[in-house]
Amino acid sequence: MALQIFGTKKCKDTKKAQRFFKERGLDFQFVDLTQKELSKGEFRSVAQYVGGLEEMVNWESKDKDGLAHIQYRVEEQREEILRESPELLKTPIVRFGKKATVGLAEKVWKEWAQEMKNGK
């Protein structure tokens, strides 16, 4: 299964995720969200796996106007805004097959790393 890390080059937590998998000698694809947004399908798949759209929002973002903007929108509009505004997303978003995490999730990543090494 392929491992993907979605984030930005400036995000410290995204760098930690990359380092985590590099240190274990595991291959991954890095996708810079400032260059390419998640597709609708990818976004919805991640949101569903992590427990909904709310779980993907970085409520500590410095973009307070952006956060206020999404609070008063219907779900479909919120999704579009979040896909286009990576600064409002909790990163890194790490996908392993149909599984996903948002933010730092080293405990889960350790399980995935073991699965990758065992060839599952």
C-alpha positions as CSV (number, residue, x, y, z in Angstrom):
1,M,0.0,0.0,0.0
2,A,1.2,3.5,-0.8
3,L,1.8,6.0,2.0
4,Q,1.1,9.7,1.3
5,I,1.8,12.7,3.4
6,F,-0.1,15.9,2.7
7,G,1.1,19.1,4.2
8,T,3.2,22.2,3.6
9,K,6.9,22.6,3.5
10,K,6.8,25.1,6.3
11,C,4.7,23.0,8.7
12,K,6.8,21.6,11.6
13,D,4.4,18.7,12.2
14,T,4.6,17.7,8.5
15,K,8.4,17.7,8.7
16,K,8.1,15.4,11.8
17,A,5.9,13.0,9.8
18,Q,8.4,12.9,7.0
19,R,11.3,12.3,9.4
20,F,9.3,9.6,11.2
21,F,8.9,7.5,8.0
22,K,12.4,8.3,6.7
23,E,14.0,7.1,9.9
24,R,12.2,3.8,9.5
25,G,13.3,3.5,5.8
26,L,9.8,3.6,4.5
27,D,8.8,5.2,1.2
28,F,6.1,7.8,1.0
29,Q,4.8,10.4,-1.4
30,F,4.8,14.0,-0.2
31,V,2.1,16.3,-1.5
32,D,2.5,20.0,-0.9
33,L,-0.9,21.4,-0.3
34,T,0.2,24.9,-1.4
35,Q,0.9,23.4,-4.8
36,K,-1.9,20.8,-5.1
37,E,-5.1,20.4,-3.2
38,L,-6.7,17.1,-2.1
39,S,-9.2,15.9,-4.7
40,K,-12.8,15.8,-3.6
41,G,-12.7,12.0,-3.3
42,E,-9.4,12.1,-1.2
43,F,-10.8,14.8,1.0
44,R,-14.1,13.1,1.7
45,S,-12.3,9.7,2.3
46,V,-10.0,11.3,4.9
47,A,-12.9,13.2,6.5
48,Q,-15.0,10.1,6.8
49,Y,-12.1,8.0,8.2
50,V,-11.0,10.6,10.9
51,G,-14.6,11.3,12.1
52,G,-15.8,14.1,10.0
53,L,-14.9,17.5,8.6
54,E,-14.6,19.1,12.0
55,E,-11.7,16.9,12.8
56,M,-9.7,18.2,9.8
57,V,-10.0,21.9,10.8
58,N,-7.0,23.5,12.4
59,W,-8.9,25.6,15.0
60,E,-5.6,27.1,16.1
61,S,-4.9,28.6,12.6
62,K,-3.6,32.1,12.5
63,D,-6.2,32.8,9.7
64,K,-9.0,33.9,12.1
65,D,-11.0,35.3,9.2
66,G,-10.8,32.0,7.3
67,L,-11.9,30.1,10.4
68,A,-14.8,32.5,10.9
69,H,-15.7,32.2,7.3
70,I,-16.1,28.4,7.4
71,Q,-18.0,28.4,10.7
72,Y,-21.1,29.8,9.0
73,R,-21.2,27.7,5.9
74,V,-23.0,24.5,4.9
75,E,-20.9,21.4,4.8
76,E,-20.3,21.4,1.1
77,Q,-19.1,25.0,1.1
78,R,-16.9,24.3,4.1
79,E,-15.3,21.4,2.3
80,E,-14.5,23.6,-0.8
81,I,-13.0,26.3,1.4
82,L,-10.9,23.8,3.3
83,R,-9.6,22.1,0.1
84,E,-8.5,25.5,-1.2
85,S,-7.1,26.8,2.0
86,P,-4.4,24.5,3.4
87,E,-3.7,27.0,6.3
88,L,-7.1,26.0,7.7
89,L,-6.3,22.3,7.7
90,K,-4.8,20.3,10.5
91,T,-1.6,18.8,9.0
92,P,0.0,16.5,8.3
93,I,-2.7,14.4,6.7
94,V,-1.2,11.0,6.3
95,R,-3.0,8.3,4.2
96,F,-2.2,4.6,4.1
97,G,-4.5,2.9,1.8
98,K,-8.0,3.8,3.0
99,K,-6.8,4.7,6.4
100,A,-5.9,8.3,7.4
101,T,-4.7,10.5,10.2
102,V,-4.7,14.3,10.7
103,G,-2.1,16.0,12.9
104,L,0.7,14.1,14.7
105,A,-0.3,10.5,15.2
106,E,2.9,8.6,15.9
107,K,1.2,5.7,17.7
108,V,-0.9,5.0,14.6
109,W,2.0,5.5,12.3
110,K,4.0,2.9,14.2
111,E,1.3,0.4,13.5
112,W,1.3,1.3,9.8
113,A,5.1,1.1,9.7
114,Q,4.9,-2.4,11.1
115,E,2.3,-3.3,8.5
116,M,4.5,-1.9,5.7
117,K,7.5,-3.9,7.0
118,N,5.5,-7.1,7.2
119,G,4.3,-6.5,3.6
120,K,0.6,-6.2,4.5
